[in-house]
């Protein structure tokens, strides 16, 4: 069975996957797809394992630019300073986050995994990914996997098409759009990625000077509504694929519910993912929640709050429409 956690960026999916990984039979495979080349990550052509290793090992330009400037993010698990790569090096994407969640020596794990992949003959790319995830689960002593990538709802349609028609379970976690926008603006990788995506050129910066533009993106004060717009567009891109899933295939989780009542949510998820009973799983998972984060929107000036709420309104309406459609 294929298992996925999907959501926008900064929605709580990282926490949710860490909690799920407390189950003895389940390993969370983090951040596999978002940083891969959009044109080939879900290719319809058969590919051999060596090609998959090349896709997974291609560096991501946003990561390179942000990390080289000394910025940190909890998603980046690679051990700069003790690992093979230094800040500013072109880091294989799979090492940015995925393998650091699974090993204290992600370089060695990548050497082993890439060699393992190189021996695999041509097959549909979903079959290659499944085999890889099962291999990683086996190395962790687990029997099943769940994949989670930031902003995955943005490409959910392509993900579902790629992995069809195998049995699947999808958990969609969502969070208030204004809170997501605030979190994205404070997150170096999203600050850069969102402004790059919309082609924002900061005032007073020569657009031909790439280094200066990147520095301005990371050090400036971009409008909060830009990130609210991005949240809305991600939600809009995901609602039709979510709506195509049956009640048996989709479970929706609110971030506010997860942090307010983690035991109830994790009990529901254990059943939804059809996991074997694991004594202590729910308590171990719930212990990772450190309370309910304060709502930061209340600290915004009235005009800024109005603009970001307007930017988030389309995404909020999409979620309401989806709820009505499925009720």
N, C-alpha and C positions, 0 to 999 in steps of 0.2 A: 504493500500500500504506500502511495505517495502522501506525504504529510507536509503542509506548508503553513507558515505564519506570514500574513501579508498586512501591509499598512503603509501609510505615508512615512516620511522621515519624522523622527522625534516624536513618535506616537506611543512609545512604551514597548515596542516589539522586542527590543533587546532584553529588557527585564523579563518579559513573558517567556522568552526562549531560555533564559538562564533558569527560570523557575521550572519549566518543563524538563530541563536537563537534569533536574534532581531525581527524576525517575530512573530506576536502575536499568530499564530496558531501552531508554531513549537517549540519543545523542543529538544535541543541537548543532547543526551545520550552519554557520553564520556568514553572511555577506558574500555569498558565492557569485550572484548574478549581477548586482547593480553596477559594479565597476568594470564589467567585461564589455568588449566591443559590441555595441548594440546591433551591428549588422550581421554578426555571425554567432552570437551566444545561443540563439535558438534556431540555427540553420536547419533547413529541411533536408539537406544533403547528408548522406552517411559520411562519417569521419572516423579515422582511426584514433587510437588512444594518444598517440604522439601529438596529433593535432589538437586534441582536447587539452593536453598539457601545455601546449603553446598558447592556446586561448586563455587558460587560467593563469599562465605565467607572464602575460603581457602587462607591463606597468600601466597604471592609471595616472594621467597627467595631473588631475586635480590633487591627488594624493601627493605626488612628487612636489608640486608647487607649495602646498600647504605645509607639509612636513619639513621641507628644506628651510622654511622660515621659522621653524621652532614651535609651531602650534601643536597642541595636544588635543586628543579626543579619546573618549573611553573605548570607542570602537576599534581604534588602532592598537592591536595587541603585540605588534612586532617589537622585539627587544633591541632597539637601537642602542649601540654601545657595547653590547655583548654578543649580538648576532653577527651574521656575515655582512650585512648591509649597514651603511651609515645614513644619517639624515642627508637628503639631497641625492642619494643614489636612486636609480630607477628600480624600485622594489617590485618584484613579481606580485600581481594583484592578490593571488591566493595567500600570500604571506602577510598582507596588510592586516587582516583580521581573522580569517577562517582558521588557519592552522594554529595560530597562537592561542585560540580558545581550547585547542585539543592537546597541545604539547608545550612543555617548557623549552623544547628545542625545535621550533618550527622549521628551521633550515634543514635539519636532519630528516624531519618528517616529510618535507617537500622533496628531498632527494629520493626517499623511498617511494613516495606516491608517484612522482613523475616517472621513475623506473617501472613501477607497476603498470602505469598507464601506457607506457611505450610498448608494452607487450600485447596490448589489446588490439584485435583486428577491427576493421571498419564496421560500424553499426550506427543506427540513428543516434543523434546526440543525446536525446533523453535517456536512451539505454546506457550510454556511457556515463552520464551524470548519476543515474541510479546505481550503477555498479560502483562508482566512486564513493557515493554516500554510504552504501552498504559496507564497502571496504573500511571506510573511516569508522563506522559504527562498530564493526568487528574488532578493530584495533583498540577501541575503547571498552570492549567487553559488553557492548549493547547489541540488541537484536533489531532495532529500528531507528529511523532518523526523522528529523523535522528540519526543513530548510527555511531560513529567514534572512531576508535582505532588506535593508533600508529602502524606502520608496518603492517597494515591490508592487504596490497596488497600481502604480503608474504603468506597468507593463504586464499586468495580470492576464490580459487576454492572450498575449504571446506565450506566457508561461503555461497556461492551461492548454493551449493548442499544441505546444511542444510535447507535453507530458500525457496528452490524451492517447488512448482511451483507458488507461489503467485506473483502477480504483483509487480515489483520492479523498483527502480530508483537508479542508482549508479553514483556518481560523483567521478572521479579519478583526484586527484590533484597531480601534479609532479613538482619537482624543480631540478635545475642543480645539477648533482651528486657530483661535487667537493664541492659545497657549502653545500650540505647535509653532506658529509664526514667531513668537517670542523666543522659543528655544532654538529655532533654525537661525535666527539672526545672531544669536549668541554663540553659534557653533561654527568654527572656522571653515570646516569643509562645506557646509551648506551656504555660508556667507559667500564663498567663492563660487560654488557650483550654480547657485540660483542667479547671481548677477551675470555669470558667464552665459547661462542658458538664455537669459533675456537680453543679452548684449548691452548691458548697462555700461556707459562710459562715464566715470566720475568727473565732476567739474574740475577744470584746470589741469587735466592729465592728457598728455599726447596719446591718442589712441594707437599710434604706431609703436609706442614704447611699452612692450608687453610686461616687462618687469615692473614698471611704474604703475601700470593698470592693475596688476595683481596685488601690489602693495596697497594701492588705494582701495581695492575691493575688501581686503582683509582688515585694513585699518580705519576705514571710513564709517559712516553712520547711515547705511542704506535705509530707505523707508520701510517700515514694518509691513505696510500693505503689499509690498512686493512678495513677501513670504506668505502672506495670506492668500494672495492670488495663486501662488504655486501650490499651496495646500488644496485649494479649490480645484485646480486643474488636475491634480493627481487623483482626487476623489472622483471627479467627472470621468476620468479615463478608466476607472475601475468599476463603476457601478453596473455597467452592462455585463461584464464578465462575472461579477458577483451575483447578479440577478439570474445568470444562466445556471447556477449551481443549485442542486436540490437541497432539501432540508437535511438529508443525510450527509451531504458533502460540505456544508457551510455552517460554521458557528461564529457569531459575532460577539465580540467582547469589548466593552467600554473600559478605557484605561481607568476611569474614575471608580468603576466597580472592582477592577482588579486590585487597586491599592486600598480600597475601603473594606473589601471582604475577600481577601485572597484565598482563603480556605474553600469557600463555596465555589469560586471560579475554577480553582484547580481541580476540585472534585468533578465538576462538570467536564472539564477538558480531559481528564483521565478517561472518563467514559466515552467521550466523543472520539478521541483518538484510538479507542479500543485497546488500551494498554492493560496488561495484566495487573492485578492488584499488587501494590507495593507498600507494605506497612511503613508508615512514616513519611511517605512521599509528600503528602499534602502539607504536613507540618514543616518539612524541610523547605519546601517551595515557599510557603507563606512567610517563613522567617527571613526571606530575602527582601521583603517589603519593609522599608524603613519609615513608614508613616505616609500620610497623604500630603503630597507637595502643595505648598501654598499657591493659590491662583494669583498670577502676577498681573493679569489684565487690569485689576483694580488700581494698580499704580500708574496706569497710563493717563496722560492728559486727555481731556474729553475729545479734542479734535483727532488725535492720533487713534484713539480707541474707535471712534466713529469710522475712520477710513479703513482700519483693518477689519472691523466687523462687516463693512460693506464688501471688502475683498473676499471674506470668508463666506458670505451669504450664499453664493452659488453652490459651494461644496456642502454647506449645511443642508440646503434644500435637496441636493442629490441624496444625502443620507436619509432624510425624511421620506423622500419618494421611494427609496429602496425599501425602507422599513414598511411602508404602507403596502407596497407591491407584494412583500413576502408574508404579510400578516394575514 
